[in-house]
């Protein structure tokens, strides 16, 4: 089976850009991804971050679906813990009715922002529920009316599409893998956020071992990677720069990944807790298309995944497009 390739775009507002320009680049990138034959194009959800323009994936997905024809478009991912599952189901049922067979609903476990934005998003929520409970509600609303005997029996998230959005669970730990397995969902591990190979391997192994085939048929795995391809090794190294990944552990035991020590300090300040921070070099697969292809094949075989989904942090838009072209060429020249 041919290895499927997808793109996750974070609508980054690079220095000197406006949010409108960043979103315009996301639109252009989705159209180019379709032209190149990528399988899917996902957009992320970030809050209270001037560096990220993608605060509302549902709105952006709608626009992208209207400006493309074939590529699957989805969220990477909706932070369901902040929202009413009923409203999320309505949003994605509308999207799936507008573009049948082209909508992915990726669900993320992370908050998508600092504690301040989480507080604002959840303000006024009278009945807090776990992510597991919200997923159960969401499943029900995506596929039909609430069953008799259940609270809100008969309630329906109209319109009910002929082909509901495909649900994916995104994560960086064994906990997210276990939940995806129990639900029978495809599972995407974000190695570009948690670049610990042992954690990724544990997550994928647990997912396959625990997968509920009665609910989902066969397990499906995706690996999210930060990748930069260029015409020379030197250019790729220069484009990769000096990006860092900082893992924050609060006194309560909660962990989160951020991009700098300044963000780590601000997260802990807003949470009102002491913290420790571990700084790592960002895990970026970089090089010529031959180098990158070889490394990506190694990672795909090491983790046994069915699909790779790329995020590419390059401020120069044309060089970002060049990177995605080279990646596609690399796999077309050497089929799976």
ABEGO torsion letter per residue (X at the ends): XBBBBBBBBAGBBBBGBBAAAAAAAAAAAAAAAAAAGBABBBBBBBBGBAABABABAAAAAAAAAAABAABBBBBOBBBAAABBAAAAAAAAAAAAAABBGABBBBBBABAGEBAAAAAAAABGBABBBBAAAAAAAAAAAAAEBBBBGBBGBGBBBOBBBABBBBBBBBBABAAAAAAAAAAGBBBBBBAAABABAAAAAAAAAAAAAABBAAAAGBBBBBBBBBBBBBABAAAAAAAAEABBBBBBBBAAGBBBBBABAAAAAAAAAAAGBBBBBBBBBBBBBBEBAAAAAAAAAAAAAAAGBABBBBBBBBABAAAAAAAAAAAAAAAAABBX
